[in-house]
């Protein structure tokens, strides 16, 4: 079983980023519950989706910048994307009255992972 790596491994980063970003929009469009009527109230869990977003910011600007090759950056990249996407998904289902806010924050978290930074990594 001889598997050869892709000719341009940066394509893998772009495909992962696009698929996760587009997947979050699809989940929001078709699977998110409707926002409850009656205002925002005081939900004790309303700030919970900010935790994975903060973790993704730390991963992007502290951990990912220390990586030297694409092979070592890939797992860090995937974990950071998952944390940013988690903000939107948790926001949709735990705090549906703020789901638009957390979707925008999750998209901003995902946009910080656009793989332009991969140009300075070794193959």
N, C-alpha and C positions, 0 to 999 in steps of 0.2 A: 504494500500500500504506500505508494510514493506520492506524497502531496507536495506540490510546489506552491510557494507563497505567491500572492498576486503580484503582477509586474509593477503596479503602483499601489503600495499599501495605503496611501492617503485616500484612495477611493473608498476603502472600507470605513474610514472615519467619516467621510461625507455621507455615505449611505446610512450608517448608524444614526448620525445626527438628523438627517432628513426623515428617516423612518420614525424615530422617536418623537420628533416635533410634529410630524403629520399625524402620527397615532394619537397624540394628546388632543389635537384638534378634532379628530374623528370621535374619540371618546366623549369629548365635550358636546359635540353636535348631536350624537345619537344615543348616548347612554347616561347622560347626567340627569339626575332627578330635577323636576321643576322647582323653582325657588318658592318657598312657602310664602303665603300671603300674610301680611301683618307685621312688617318691619323686621329689623335685625335682632332685636332683643339682646339679652346678655348671655350668650352661650359661653360656658366656661372653656370650651375647646376652640374658640374662634381664632386663636393665635397659633394653634398647633401646626398648621401647614407652613408656617414660617421656619420651623426647625429644619426640615429637609432642604429648604431653600438656602438657609444660612450654611448648612453643611456643603451644599454644592458650590457656593461662592468660595468657601475655604478651599475646597478641592481644586477649583479652577485656578485661583490666584496664588495659592501656596504650593500645593502638591504637584499640580500639572506643570507648573513652570520649572520644577526641578528635574523633570524627566529628560533623558538624553536621547532616547530612541523611540521609534513608534511602537516597538514591541513592549517597552516598559510603560509607555503612555497609554496604551489601549485599555488595560483594566481600570486605570484611574479615570480615564475619559468616560468609560461606560458607567462606572459608579457615580460620577458627577452628573451625567445625564439622567440617571435613574433618580437621583435625589431631587434634581430640578423638576422632573416630571412628577415626582411624588407630591410636590407642593400643589400642583394643579389637581391631581387625582384626590388627594386627601381633602383639598378645599371643596371639590365638587360633592363629595359624599358625606363628609363630616359637618361642613358649614355651607349648606346649599344656598343660604341667603347671601353669601359673599363669593359665590362660585365665579362670577365674572372677574372680580378683583384678583382672586388666586390664579385664574387662568392667565391673566395678563402678567402677573408676577412670575408664573412658571415659564411663560414664553420668554420673558426677559432673562430668566435663569438659563434657559436653553440657548438663547442667542449669544450668551457669553461663551458658549462652547463651540461656536462656529469654527471649524478646523483650519482657519487661516494660520494659526500658530504652529501647525504641523510642518510648515515649510522649513523651519529652522532645526528640525529634528533629523537625526541620522536615519537612514533606511534600515 
